[in-house]
Amino acid sequence: MANVLTDLAADIYTAADIVGRELTGASSSVLRNASSERAAVGDTIRSAFTRQATAITPTPSMTIPEGTDQTVDNKTLSITNDRAVQIPWTGEEIRHVNNGAGFETIYGAQIQQAMRTIANEIEVDILQEGYRNSSRAVGTAGTTPFGSDFDLVAEARQILVDNGAPMDNQLTMVLNTLAGTKLRNLAQLQKVNEAGGGELLRQGTLLDLQGIMLKESAGVQSHTKGTGTNYDTNGALAVGATVITADTGTGTVIAGDVVSFAGDTVNKYVVSTAFAGGSFTIAAPGLRVAIADGADIVVENNYTGNIVFHRNAIELVMRAPAMPAGGDVAEDQMLVQDPSSGLVFAISSYKGYRKAMFEVAAVWGQKAWLPGFIATIQG
Protein backbone atom coordinates (compact mmCIF):
# COMPACT_ATOMS: atom_id res chain seq x y z
CA MET A 1 0.00 0.00 0.00
CA ALA A 2 1.22 3.50 -0.77
CA ASN A 3 2.13 6.20 1.76
CA VAL A 4 2.40 3.72 4.61
CA LEU A 5 4.89 5.95 6.43
CA THR A 6 2.72 9.06 6.11
CA ASP A 7 -0.16 7.17 7.70
CA LEU A 8 2.07 6.12 10.62
CA ALA A 9 3.92 9.42 11.15
CA ALA A 10 1.59 10.52 13.95
CA ASP A 11 2.37 7.37 15.90
CA ILE A 12 6.11 8.05 15.57
CA TYR A 13 5.76 11.44 17.23
CA THR A 14 3.34 10.15 19.86
CA ALA A 15 5.91 7.54 20.86
CA ALA A 16 8.43 10.29 21.55
CA ASP A 17 6.57 11.06 24.76
CA ILE A 18 6.87 7.45 25.92
CA VAL A 19 10.32 6.16 24.98
CA GLY A 20 13.08 7.04 27.44
CA ARG A 21 15.88 9.19 26.00
CA GLU A 22 19.40 10.10 27.08
CA LEU A 23 20.48 13.74 27.21
CA THR A 24 22.02 15.02 23.97
CA GLY A 25 23.37 18.46 24.75
CA ALA A 26 26.15 18.41 22.14
CA SER A 27 24.24 17.65 18.94
CA SER A 28 21.85 20.53 19.62
CA SER A 29 24.72 22.99 20.18
CA VAL A 30 27.13 22.43 17.29
CA LEU A 31 26.86 23.89 13.80
CA ARG A 32 24.47 21.59 11.94
CA ASN A 33 24.71 20.98 8.23
CA ALA A 34 21.63 18.96 7.33
CA SER A 35 19.49 18.83 4.23
CA SER A 36 17.30 16.49 2.20
CA GLU A 37 20.19 15.91 -0.21
CA ARG A 38 21.57 12.39 0.04
CA ALA A 39 25.25 11.63 0.57
CA ALA A 40 27.63 8.68 0.51
CA VAL A 41 30.29 7.62 2.98
CA GLY A 42 33.58 9.18 1.94
CA ASP A 43 32.04 12.36 0.53
CA THR A 44 34.16 15.39 1.41
CA ILE A 45 33.12 18.88 2.38
CA ARG A 46 35.72 21.64 2.12
CA SER A 47 35.96 24.87 4.04
CA ALA A 48 38.36 27.81 3.76
CA PHE A 49 40.10 29.35 6.78
CA THR A 50 42.16 32.52 6.92
CA ARG A 51 45.28 32.92 9.04
CA GLN A 52 45.98 35.66 11.55
CA ALA A 53 46.98 38.85 9.71
CA THR A 54 50.33 40.59 10.06
CA ALA A 55 50.35 44.36 10.46
CA ILE A 56 52.97 46.66 8.89
CA THR A 57 54.06 50.24 9.28
CA PRO A 58 53.00 51.98 6.01
CA THR A 59 55.57 54.01 4.08
CA PRO A 60 54.24 57.11 2.29
CA SER A 61 54.66 56.77 -1.47
CA MET A 62 53.16 57.97 -4.74
CA THR A 63 52.93 54.31 -5.75
CA ILE A 64 50.16 52.15 -4.36
CA PRO A 65 51.77 49.20 -2.53
CA GLU A 66 51.18 45.66 -3.70
CA GLY A 67 50.03 44.51 -0.26
CA THR A 68 51.14 41.44 1.65
CA ASP A 69 50.19 38.08 0.17
CA GLN A 70 48.06 35.96 2.48
CA THR A 71 47.60 32.21 2.60
CA VAL A 72 44.06 30.82 2.80
CA ASP A 73 44.01 27.35 4.33
CA ASN A 74 41.78 24.52 3.17
CA LYS A 75 40.25 22.10 5.65
CA THR A 76 38.05 19.12 4.88
CA LEU A 77 35.28 17.21 6.60
CA SER A 78 34.51 13.65 5.56
CA ILE A 79 31.25 11.76 5.98
CA THR A 80 32.47 8.64 7.75
CA ASN A 81 29.43 6.98 9.33
CA ASP A 82 26.61 5.05 7.67
CA ARG A 83 24.32 3.52 10.27
CA ALA A 84 20.85 2.01 10.23
CA VAL A 85 18.41 0.20 12.48
CA GLN A 86 16.20 -2.34 10.70
CA ILE A 87 12.82 -3.40 12.07
CA PRO A 88 11.21 -6.51 10.49
CA TRP A 89 7.53 -7.46 10.86
CA THR A 90 5.65 -10.47 9.53
CA GLY A 91 1.93 -10.43 8.80
CA GLU A 92 1.27 -12.84 11.67
CA GLU A 93 3.20 -10.63 14.11
CA ILE A 94 1.17 -7.58 13.13
CA ARG A 95 -2.05 -9.52 13.49
CA HIS A 96 -0.99 -10.78 16.90
CA VAL A 97 -0.05 -7.36 18.38
CA ASN A 98 -3.23 -5.78 17.00
CA ASN A 99 -5.07 -7.88 19.55
CA GLY A 100 -3.20 -5.98 22.26
CA ALA A 101 -1.32 -2.67 22.20
CA GLY A 102 -1.61 -2.37 18.43
CA PHE A 103 0.96 -2.36 15.65
CA GLU A 104 0.97 1.42 15.22
CA THR A 105 1.80 2.02 18.88
CA ILE A 106 4.62 -0.53 18.98
CA TYR A 107 5.96 0.53 15.59
CA GLY A 108 6.14 4.17 16.68
CA ALA A 109 8.09 3.21 19.80
CA GLN A 110 10.47 1.07 17.74
CA ILE A 111 11.18 3.99 15.42
CA GLN A 112 11.94 6.20 18.42
CA GLN A 113 14.24 3.56 19.86
CA ALA A 114 16.05 3.44 16.52
CA MET A 115 16.46 7.22 16.52
CA ARG A 116 17.63 7.04 20.11
CA THR A 117 20.36 4.55 19.23
CA ILE A 118 21.73 6.52 16.29
CA ALA A 119 21.39 9.89 18.05
CA ASN A 120 23.45 8.54 20.96
CA GLU A 121 26.17 7.42 18.54
CA ILE A 122 26.23 10.87 16.95
CA GLU A 123 26.45 12.51 20.38
CA VAL A 124 29.47 10.38 21.30
CA ASP A 125 31.19 11.17 17.99
CA ILE A 126 30.71 14.93 18.47
CA LEU A 127 32.02 14.93 22.03
CA GLN A 128 35.04 12.77 21.14
CA GLU A 129 35.84 15.09 18.27
CA GLY A 130 35.52 18.02 20.65
CA TYR A 131 37.75 16.97 23.52
CA ARG A 132 40.40 15.39 21.26
CA ASN A 133 40.74 18.67 19.35
CA SER A 134 40.45 21.03 22.29
CA SER A 135 43.04 23.81 22.55
CA ARG A 136 43.69 23.59 26.28
CA ALA A 137 42.25 22.10 29.44
CA VAL A 138 41.33 23.17 32.96
CA GLY A 139 40.36 21.19 36.02
CA THR A 140 41.86 18.20 37.78
CA ALA A 141 41.93 14.85 36.01
CA GLY A 142 39.85 12.26 37.86
CA THR A 143 38.04 14.84 40.02
CA THR A 144 34.46 15.80 39.17
CA PRO A 145 34.36 19.58 38.64
CA PHE A 146 32.20 22.04 40.57
CA GLY A 147 32.52 20.27 43.90
CA SER A 148 32.66 23.57 45.80
CA ASP A 149 32.41 26.41 43.28
CA PHE A 150 31.96 27.14 39.60
CA ASP A 151 35.32 28.83 39.04
CA LEU A 152 36.09 26.40 36.21
CA VAL A 153 33.35 27.99 34.12
CA ALA A 154 35.25 31.27 34.16
CA GLU A 155 38.60 29.54 33.63
CA ALA A 156 37.34 27.63 30.58
CA ARG A 157 35.77 30.81 29.24
CA GLN A 158 39.11 32.58 29.60
CA ILE A 159 40.72 30.03 27.29
CA LEU A 160 38.17 30.83 24.59
CA VAL A 161 38.49 34.58 25.17
CA ASP A 162 42.27 34.45 24.99
CA ASN A 163 42.00 32.47 21.75
CA GLY A 164 39.72 35.10 20.21
CA ALA A 165 36.41 33.22 20.27
CA PRO A 166 33.38 35.51 19.74
CA MET A 167 31.40 36.27 22.89
CA ASP A 168 28.09 36.24 21.01
CA ASN A 169 25.78 34.04 23.11
CA GLN A 170 26.76 30.94 21.12
CA LEU A 171 29.01 29.36 23.75
CA THR A 172 27.94 26.01 25.20
CA MET A 173 29.35 23.88 27.98
CA VAL A 174 28.42 20.19 27.78
CA LEU A 175 28.83 18.22 31.01
CA ASN A 176 28.14 14.68 32.09
CA THR A 177 25.30 14.33 34.57
CA LEU A 178 27.67 13.91 37.53
CA ALA A 179 29.21 17.33 36.91
CA GLY A 180 25.72 18.71 36.32
CA THR A 181 24.63 17.37 39.71
CA LYS A 182 27.62 19.04 41.38
CA LEU A 183 26.55 22.34 39.85
CA ARG A 184 22.98 21.87 41.01
CA ASN A 185 24.22 21.22 44.55
CA LEU A 186 26.05 24.54 44.78
CA ALA A 187 24.17 26.56 47.38
CA GLN A 188 24.78 29.93 45.72
CA LEU A 189 23.08 28.78 42.52
CA GLN A 190 20.00 27.62 44.42
CA LYS A 191 19.51 30.88 46.30
CA VAL A 192 17.11 32.95 44.27
CA ASN A 193 18.57 36.25 45.51
CA GLU A 194 22.09 35.20 44.41
CA ALA A 195 21.26 33.21 41.27
CA GLY A 196 18.97 35.90 39.89
CA GLY A 197 16.08 33.49 39.38
CA GLY A 198 14.39 30.40 40.76
CA GLU A 199 14.67 28.11 37.73
CA LEU A 200 17.35 25.87 39.22
CA LEU A 201 15.74 25.68 42.65
CA ARG A 202 12.17 25.16 41.42
CA GLN A 203 12.59 23.40 38.07
CA GLY A 204 16.12 21.93 38.11
CA THR A 205 17.08 23.92 35.03
CA LEU A 206 20.80 24.63 34.71
CA LEU A 207 21.28 28.40 34.52
CA ASP A 208 23.54 30.08 31.98
CA LEU A 209 26.77 31.17 33.65
CA GLN A 210 29.39 33.65 32.45
CA GLY A 211 27.52 33.95 29.15
CA ILE A 212 27.74 30.19 28.55
CA MET A 213 24.77 27.87 28.03
CA LEU A 214 25.08 24.83 30.28
CA LYS A 215 23.86 21.49 28.98
CA GLU A 216 24.22 17.85 29.95
CA SER A 217 24.88 14.79 27.82
CA ALA A 218 25.03 11.05 28.29
CA GLY A 219 27.67 10.98 25.56
CA VAL A 220 30.46 12.73 27.47
CA GLN A 221 33.44 10.39 27.18
CA SER A 222 36.09 9.16 29.60
CA HIS A 223 39.62 9.41 28.23
CA THR A 224 42.18 6.76 29.08
CA LYS A 225 45.61 8.31 28.73
CA GLY A 226 48.52 6.77 26.86
CA THR A 227 51.38 5.08 28.66
CA GLY A 228 53.94 7.80 27.97
CA THR A 229 56.42 8.70 30.75
CA ASN A 230 59.75 10.51 31.08
CA TYR A 231 59.40 12.55 27.90
CA ASP A 232 61.42 15.76 27.51
CA THR A 233 61.29 18.46 24.86
CA ASN A 234 63.89 18.03 22.14
CA GLY A 235 64.81 21.62 21.32
CA ALA A 236 63.42 24.94 22.48
CA LEU A 237 59.79 25.64 21.53
CA ALA A 238 58.46 29.08 20.69
CA VAL A 239 55.10 30.62 21.55
CA GLY A 240 52.51 29.32 19.07
CA ALA A 241 54.31 26.05 18.35
CA THR A 242 51.96 23.11 17.80
CA VAL A 243 54.46 20.39 16.84
CA ILE A 244 56.18 19.23 20.03
CA THR A 245 59.48 17.44 19.43
CA ALA A 246 60.29 15.08 22.29
CA ASP A 247 62.84 12.45 23.25
CA THR A 248 64.00 10.07 26.02
CA GLY A 249 60.47 8.96 26.83
CA THR A 250 58.84 5.54 26.84
CA GLY A 251 55.30 4.47 26.07
CA THR A 252 52.60 6.21 24.03
CA VAL A 253 51.25 9.75 23.93
CA ILE A 254 47.85 9.59 22.22
CA ALA A 255 45.24 11.99 20.89
CA GLY A 256 43.21 13.40 23.76
CA ASP A 257 46.02 13.20 26.32
CA VAL A 258 46.44 16.38 28.37
CA VAL A 259 50.07 17.44 28.78
CA SER A 260 51.90 20.17 30.67
CA PHE A 261 55.49 21.39 30.52
CA ALA A 262 58.06 22.23 33.18
CA GLY A 263 58.44 25.99 33.28
CA ASP A 264 54.74 26.60 32.58
CA THR A 265 52.59 26.25 35.69
CA VAL A 266 49.44 27.67 34.09
CA ASN A 267 48.63 25.93 30.82
CA LYS A 268 47.52 22.38 30.07
CA TYR A 269 47.46 21.39 26.41
CA VAL A 270 45.46 18.72 24.59
CA VAL A 271 47.26 16.36 22.20
CA SER A 272 45.55 16.28 18.81
CA THR A 273 47.95 13.92 17.01
CA ALA A 274 49.68 11.01 18.74
CA PHE A 275 53.44 10.80 19.25
CA ALA A 276 55.17 9.38 16.18
CA GLY A 277 58.51 9.99 14.52
CA GLY A 278 59.86 12.00 17.41
CA SER A 279 56.98 14.45 17.89
CA PHE A 280 53.32 14.92 18.74
CA THR A 281 50.93 17.74 17.95
CA ILE A 282 48.84 19.94 20.21
CA ALA A 283 45.84 21.83 18.93
CA ALA A 284 45.92 25.44 17.73
CA PRO A 285 46.71 28.10 18.76
CA GLY A 286 49.61 26.19 20.31
CA LEU A 287 51.93 27.06 23.17
CA ARG A 288 51.09 30.13 25.21
CA VAL A 289 54.62 30.49 26.59
CA ALA A 290 58.02 29.47 25.25
CA ILE A 291 59.34 26.13 26.50
CA ALA A 292 63.05 25.43 27.02
CA ASP A 293 64.98 22.53 25.55
CA GLY A 294 64.93 19.47 27.82
CA ALA A 295 61.81 20.53 29.74
CA ASP A 296 59.88 17.69 31.37
CA ILE A 297 56.60 16.77 29.69
CA VAL A 298 53.94 15.56 32.12
CA VAL A 299 51.01 13.49 30.82
CA GLU A 300 47.93 14.11 32.96
CA ASN A 301 45.84 11.23 34.35
CA ASN A 302 42.67 9.71 32.92
CA TYR A 303 39.80 12.17 32.85
CA THR A 304 36.21 12.80 31.78
CA GLY A 305 36.08 15.07 28.73
CA ASN A 306 33.52 17.77 29.47
CA ILE A 307 33.89 20.55 26.89
CA VAL A 308 32.98 24.19 26.31
CA PHE A 309 32.90 25.49 22.74
CA HIS A 310 31.58 28.04 20.30
CA ARG A 311 28.88 26.75 17.97
CA ASN A 312 31.01 27.33 14.86
CA ALA A 313 33.95 25.37 16.32
CA ILE A 314 32.37 21.97 15.61
CA GLU A 315 30.23 21.04 12.62
CA LEU A 316 27.92 18.06 12.20
CA VAL A 317 27.06 17.07 8.63
CA MET A 318 24.08 14.74 8.44
CA ARG A 319 22.38 13.36 5.35
CA ALA A 320 20.08 10.58 4.18
CA PRO A 321 21.93 7.57 2.73
CA ALA A 322 22.86 7.59 -0.96
CA MET A 323 20.55 5.70 -3.32
CA PRO A 324 21.01 4.33 -6.85
CA ALA A 325 19.49 6.19 -9.79
CA GLY A 326 15.73 5.81 -9.62
CA GLY A 327 15.85 4.70 -5.98
CA ASP A 328 15.86 1.21 -4.50
CA VAL A 329 12.93 -1.14 -3.90
CA ALA A 330 11.54 0.77 -0.92
CA GLU A 331 7.78 1.16 -1.19
CA ASP A 332 7.85 4.44 0.70
CA GLN A 333 10.48 6.76 2.13
CA MET A 334 10.34 9.92 4.19
CA LEU A 335 12.56 12.19 6.30
CA VAL A 336 11.54 12.55 9.93
CA GLN A 337 12.96 14.98 12.48
CA ASP A 338 13.51 13.39 15.87
CA PRO A 339 11.54 15.59 18.28
CA SER A 340 14.01 14.88 21.09
CA SER A 341 17.42 15.56 19.51
CA GLY A 342 16.29 17.58 16.51
CA LEU A 343 18.27 15.30 14.17
CA VAL A 344 16.77 14.22 10.85
CA PHE A 345 16.55 10.56 9.85
CA ALA A 346 15.54 8.70 6.69
CA ILE A 347 12.80 6.14 7.26
CA SER A 348 12.08 3.56 4.58
CA SER A 349 9.45 0.84 4.22
CA TYR A 350 10.31 -2.35 2.33
CA LYS A 351 7.79 -5.04 1.37
CA GLY A 352 8.74 -8.69 1.00
CA TYR A 353 6.98 -12.02 0.91
CA ARG A 354 4.55 -12.03 3.85
CA LYS A 355 6.92 -9.70 5.58
CA ALA A 356 7.78 -5.99 5.81
CA MET A 357 10.91 -4.23 7.02
CA PHE A 358 11.24 -0.67 8.23
CA GLU A 359 14.63 1.04 8.33
CA VAL A 360 15.81 4.15 10.17
CA ALA A 361 19.09 5.39 8.72
CA ALA A 362 21.51 8.30 8.56
CA VAL A 363 25.01 9.10 7.36
CA TRP A 364 27.09 11.74 9.10
CA GLY A 365 30.48 13.19 9.79
CA GLN A 366 31.82 15.66 12.33
CA LYS A 367 34.74 18.06 12.38
CA ALA A 368 36.33 20.38 14.92
CA TRP A 369 37.14 23.24 12.57
CA LEU A 370 38.36 25.68 15.21
CA PRO A 371 40.28 24.02 18.09
CA GLY A 372 41.00 27.46 19.55
CA PHE A 373 37.30 27.83 20.24
CA ILE A 374 37.13 24.57 22.26
CA ALA A 375 38.32 23.97 25.82
CA THR A 376 38.19 20.83 27.94
CA ILE A 377 37.03 20.73 31.56
CA GLN A 378 38.63 17.63 33.04
CA GLY A 379 36.54 15.53 35.36
C-alpha positions as CSV (number, residue, x, y, z in Angstrom):
1,M,0.0,0.0,0.0
2,A,1.2,3.5,-0.8
3,N,2.1,6.2,1.8
4,V,2.4,3.7,4.6
5,L,4.9,6.0,6.4
6,T,2.7,9.1,6.1
7,D,-0.2,7.2,7.7
8,L,2.1,6.1,10.6
9,A,3.9,9.4,11.2
10,A,1.6,10.5,14.0
11,D,2.4,7.4,15.9
12,I,6.1,8.1,15.6
13,Y,5.8,11.4,17.2
14,T,3.3,10.2,19.9
15,A,5.9,7.5,20.9
16,A,8.4,10.3,21.5
17,D,6.6,11.1,24.8
18,I,6.9,7.4,25.9
19,V,10.3,6.2,25.0
20,G,13.1,7.0,27.4
21,R,15.9,9.2,26.0
22,E,19.4,10.1,27.1
23,L,20.5,13.7,27.2
24,T,22.0,15.0,24.0
25,G,23.4,18.5,24.8
26,A,26.1,18.4,22.1
27,S,24.2,17.7,18.9
28,S,21.9,20.5,19.6
29,S,24.7,23.0,20.2
30,V,27.1,22.4,17.3
31,L,26.9,23.9,13.8
32,R,24.5,21.6,11.9
33,N,24.7,21.0,8.2
34,A,21.6,19.0,7.3
35,S,19.5,18.8,4.2
36,S,17.3,16.5,2.2
37,E,20.2,15.9,-0.2
38,R,21.6,12.4,0.0
39,A,25.3,11.6,0.6
40,A,27.6,8.7,0.5
41,V,30.3,7.6,3.0
42,G,33.6,9.2,1.9
43,D,32.0,12.4,0.5
44,T,34.2,15.4,1.4
45,I,33.1,18.9,2.4
46,R,35.7,21.6,2.1
47,S,36.0,24.9,4.0
48,A,38.4,27.8,3.8
49,F,40.1,29.4,6.8
50,T,42.2,32.5,6.9
51,R,45.3,32.9,9.0
52,Q,46.0,35.7,11.6
53,A,47.0,38.8,9.7
54,T,50.3,40.6,10.1
55,A,50.4,44.4,10.5
56,I,53.0,46.7,8.9
57,T,54.1,50.2,9.3
58,P,53.0,52.0,6.0
59,T,55.6,54.0,4.1
60,P,54.2,57.1,2.3
61,S,54.7,56.8,-1.5
62,M,53.2,58.0,-4.7
63,T,52.9,54.3,-5.7
64,I,50.2,52.1,-4.4
65,P,51.8,49.2,-2.5
66,E,51.2,45.7,-3.7
67,G,50.0,44.5,-0.3
68,T,51.1,41.4,1.6
69,D,50.2,38.1,0.2
70,Q,48.1,36.0,2.5
71,T,47.6,32.2,2.6
72,V,44.1,30.8,2.8
73,D,44.0,27.3,4.3
74,N,41.8,24.5,3.2
75,K,40.2,22.1,5.6
76,T,38.0,19.1,4.9
77,L,35.3,17.2,6.6
78,S,34.5,13.6,5.6
79,I,31.3,11.8,6.0
80,T,32.5,8.6,7.7
81,N,29.4,7.0,9.3
82,D,26.6,5.0,7.7
83,R,24.3,3.5,10.3
84,A,20.8,2.0,10.2
85,V,18.4,0.2,12.5
86,Q,16.2,-2.3,10.7
87,I,12.8,-3.4,12.1
88,P,11.2,-6.5,10.5
89,W,7.5,-7.5,10.9
90,T,5.6,-10.5,9.5
91,G,1.9,-10.4,8.8
92,E,1.3,-12.8,11.7
93,E,3.2,-10.6,14.1
94,I,1.2,-7.6,13.1
95,R,-2.0,-9.5,13.5
96,H,-1.0,-10.8,16.9
97,V,-0.1,-7.4,18.4
98,N,-3.2,-5.8,17.0
99,N,-5.1,-7.9,19.5
100,G,-3.2,-6.0,22.3
101,A,-1.3,-2.7,22.2
102,G,-1.6,-2.4,18.4
103,F,1.0,-2.4,15.7
104,E,1.0,1.4,15.2
105,T,1.8,2.0,18.9
106,I,4.6,-0.5,19.0
107,Y,6.0,0.5,15.6
108,G,6.1,4.2,16.7
109,A,8.1,3.2,19.8
110,Q,10.5,1.1,17.7
111,I,11.2,4.0,15.4
112,Q,11.9,6.2,18.4
113,Q,14.2,3.6,19.9
114,A,16.0,3.4,16.5
115,M,16.5,7.2,16.5
116,R,17.6,7.0,20.1
117,T,20.4,4.5,19.2
118,I,21.7,6.5,16.3
119,A,21.4,9.9,18.1
120,N,23.4,8.5,21.0
121,E,26.2,7.4,18.5
122,I,26.2,10.9,16.9
123,E,26.4,12.5,20.4
124,V,29.5,10.4,21.3
125,D,31.2,11.2,18.0
126,I,30.7,14.9,18.5
127,L,32.0,14.9,22.0
128,Q,35.0,12.8,21.1
129,E,35.8,15.1,18.3
130,G,35.5,18.0,20.7
131,Y,37.8,17.0,23.5
132,R,40.4,15.4,21.3
133,N,40.7,18.7,19.4
134,S,40.5,21.0,22.3
135,S,43.0,23.8,22.6
136,R,43.7,23.6,26.3
137,A,42.3,22.1,29.4
138,V,41.3,23.2,33.0
139,G,40.4,21.2,36.0
140,T,41.9,18.2,37.8
141,A,41.9,14.8,36.0
142,G,39.8,12.3,37.9
143,T,38.0,14.8,40.0
144,T,34.5,15.8,39.2
145,P,34.4,19.6,38.6
146,F,32.2,22.0,40.6
147,G,32.5,20.3,43.9
148,S,32.7,23.6,45.8
149,D,32.4,26.4,43.3
150,F,32.0,27.1,39.6
151,D,35.3,28.8,39.0
152,L,36.1,26.4,36.2
153,V,33.4,28.0,34.1
154,A,35.3,31.3,34.2
155,E,38.6,29.5,33.6
156,A,37.3,27.6,30.6
157,R,35.8,30.8,29.2
158,Q,39.1,32.6,29.6
159,I,40.7,30.0,27.3
160,L,38.2,30.8,24.6
161,V,38.5,34.6,25.2
162,D,42.3,34.5,25.0
163,N,42.0,32.5,21.8
164,G,39.7,35.1,20.2
165,A,36.4,33.2,20.3
166,P,33.4,35.5,19.7
167,M,31.4,36.3,22.9
168,D,28.1,36.2,21.0
169,N,25.8,34.0,23.1
170,Q,26.8,30.9,21.1
171,L,29.0,29.4,23.7
172,T,27.9,26.0,25.2
173,M,29.3,23.9,28.0
174,V,28.4,20.2,27.8
175,L,28.8,18.2,31.0
176,N,28.1,14.7,32.1
177,T,25.3,14.3,34.6
178,L,27.7,13.9,37.5
179,A,29.2,17.3,36.9
180,G,25.7,18.7,36.3
181,T,24.6,17.4,39.7
182,K,27.6,19.0,41.4
183,L,26.6,22.3,39.8
184,R,23.0,21.9,41.0
185,N,24.2,21.2,44.6
186,L,26.1,24.5,44.8
187,A,24.2,26.6,47.4
188,Q,24.8,29.9,45.7
189,L,23.1,28.8,42.5
190,Q,20.0,27.6,44.4
191,K,19.5,30.9,46.3
192,V,17.1,33.0,44.3
193,N,18.6,36.2,45.5
194,E,22.1,35.2,44.4
195,A,21.3,33.2,41.3
196,G,19.0,35.9,39.9
197,G,16.1,33.5,39.4
198,G,14.4,30.4,40.8
199,E,14.7,28.1,37.7
200,L,17.3,25.9,39.2
201,L,15.7,25.7,42.6
202,R,12.2,25.2,41.4
203,Q,12.6,23.4,38.1
204,G,16.1,21.9,38.1
205,T,17.1,23.9,35.0
206,L,20.8,24.6,34.7
207,L,21.3,28.4,34.5
208,D,23.5,30.1,32.0
209,L,26.8,31.2,33.7
210,Q,29.4,33.7,32.5
211,G,27.5,33.9,29.2
212,I,27.7,30.2,28.5
213,M,24.8,27.9,28.0
214,L,25.1,24.8,30.3
215,K,23.9,21.5,29.0
216,E,24.2,17.8,30.0
217,S,24.9,14.8,27.8
218,A,25.0,11.1,28.3
219,G,27.7,11.0,25.6
220,V,30.5,12.7,27.5
221,Q,33.4,10.4,27.2
222,S,36.1,9.2,29.6
223,H,39.6,9.4,28.2
224,T,42.2,6.8,29.1
225,K,45.6,8.3,28.7
226,G,48.5,6.8,26.9
227,T,51.4,5.1,28.7
228,G,53.9,7.8,28.0
229,T,56.4,8.7,30.7
230,N,59.8,10.5,31.1
231,Y,59.4,12.6,27.9
232,D,61.4,15.8,27.5
233,T,61.3,18.5,24.9
234,N,63.9,18.0,22.1
235,G,64.8,21.6,21.3
236,A,63.4,24.9,22.5
237,L,59.8,25.6,21.5
238,A,58.5,29.1,20.7
239,V,55.1,30.6,21.6
240,G,52.5,29.3,19.1
241,A,54.3,26.0,18.4
242,T,52.0,23.1,17.8
243,V,54.5,20.4,16.8
244,I,56.2,19.2,20.0
245,T,59.5,17.4,19.4
246,A,60.3,15.1,22.3
247,D,62.8,12.5,23.3
248,T,64.0,10.1,26.0
249,G,60.5,9.0,26.8
250,T,58.8,5.5,26.8
251,G,55.3,4.5,26.1
252,T,52.6,6.2,24.0
253,V,51.2,9.7,23.9
254,I,47.9,9.6,22.2
255,A,45.2,12.0,20.9
256,G,43.2,13.4,23.8
257,D,46.0,13.2,26.3
258,V,46.4,16.4,28.4
259,V,50.1,17.4,28.8
260,S,51.9,20.2,30.7
261,F,55.5,21.4,30.5
262,A,58.1,22.2,33.2
263,G,58.4,26.0,33.3
264,D,54.7,26.6,32.6
265,T,52.6,26.3,35.7
266,V,49.4,27.7,34.1
267,N,48.6,25.9,30.8
268,K,47.5,22.4,30.1
269,Y,47.5,21.4,26.4
270,V,45.5,18.7,24.6
271,V,47.3,16.4,22.2
272,S,45.6,16.3,18.8
273,T,47.9,13.9,17.0
274,A,49.7,11.0,18.7
275,F,53.4,10.8,19.2
276,A,55.2,9.4,16.2
277,G,58.5,10.0,14.5
278,G,59.9,12.0,17.4
279,S,57.0,14.5,17.9
280,F,53.3,14.9,18.7
281,T,50.9,17.7,17.9
282,I,48.8,19.9,20.2
283,A,45.8,21.8,18.9
284,A,45.9,25.4,17.7
285,P,46.7,28.1,18.8
286,G,49.6,26.2,20.3
287,L,51.9,27.1,23.2
288,R,51.1,30.1,25.2
289,V,54.6,30.5,26.6
290,A,58.0,29.5,25.2
291,I,59.3,26.1,26.5
292,A,63.0,25.4,27.0
293,D,65.0,22.5,25.6
294,G,64.9,19.5,27.8
295,A,61.8,20.5,29.7
296,D,59.9,17.7,31.4
297,I,56.6,16.8,29.7
298,V,53.9,15.6,32.1
299,V,51.0,13.5,30.8
300,E,47.9,14.1,33.0
301,N,45.8,11.2,34.4
302,N,42.7,9.7,32.9
303,Y,39.8,12.2,32.8
304,T,36.2,12.8,31.8
305,G,36.1,15.1,28.7
306,N,33.5,17.8,29.5
307,I,33.9,20.5,26.9
308,V,33.0,24.2,26.3
309,F,32.9,25.5,22.7
310,H,31.6,28.0,20.3
311,R,28.9,26.7,18.0
312,N,31.0,27.3,14.9
313,A,33.9,25.4,16.3
314,I,32.4,22.0,15.6
315,E,30.2,21.0,12.6
316,L,27.9,18.1,12.2
317,V,27.1,17.1,8.6
318,M,24.1,14.7,8.4
319,R,22.4,13.4,5.4
320,A,20.1,10.6,4.2
321,P,21.9,7.6,2.7
322,A,22.9,7.6,-1.0
323,M,20.6,5.7,-3.3
324,P,21.0,4.3,-6.8
325,A,19.5,6.2,-9.8
326,G,15.7,5.8,-9.6
327,G,15.9,4.7,-6.0
328,D,15.9,1.2,-4.5
329,V,12.9,-1.1,-3.9
330,A,11.5,0.8,-0.9
331,E,7.8,1.2,-1.2
332,D,7.8,4.4,0.7
333,Q,10.5,6.8,2.1
334,M,10.3,9.9,4.2
335,L,12.6,12.2,6.3
336,V,11.5,12.6,9.9
337,Q,13.0,15.0,12.5
338,D,13.5,13.4,15.9
339,P,11.5,15.6,18.3
340,S,14.0,14.9,21.1
341,S,17.4,15.6,19.5
342,G,16.3,17.6,16.5
343,L,18.3,15.3,14.2
344,V,16.8,14.2,10.9
345,F,16.6,10.6,9.9
346,A,15.5,8.7,6.7
347,I,12.8,6.1,7.3
348,S,12.1,3.6,4.6
349,S,9.4,0.8,4.2
350,Y,10.3,-2.4,2.3
351,K,7.8,-5.0,1.4
352,G,8.7,-8.7,1.0
353,Y,7.0,-12.0,0.9
354,R,4.6,-12.0,3.9
355,K,6.9,-9.7,5.6
356,A,7.8,-6.0,5.8
357,M,10.9,-4.2,7.0
358,F,11.2,-0.7,8.2
359,E,14.6,1.0,8.3
360,V,15.8,4.2,10.2
361,A,19.1,5.4,8.7
362,A,21.5,8.3,8.6
363,V,25.0,9.1,7.4
364,W,27.1,11.7,9.1
365,G,30.5,13.2,9.8
366,Q,31.8,15.7,12.3
367,K,34.7,18.1,12.4
368,A,36.3,20.4,14.9
369,W,37.1,23.2,12.6
370,L,38.4,25.7,15.2
371,P,40.3,24.0,18.1
372,G,41.0,27.5,19.5
373,F,37.3,27.8,20.2
374,I,37.1,24.6,22.3
375,A,38.3,24.0,25.8
376,T,38.2,20.8,27.9
377,I,37.0,20.7,31.6
378,Q,38.6,17.6,33.0
379,G,36.5,15.5,35.4
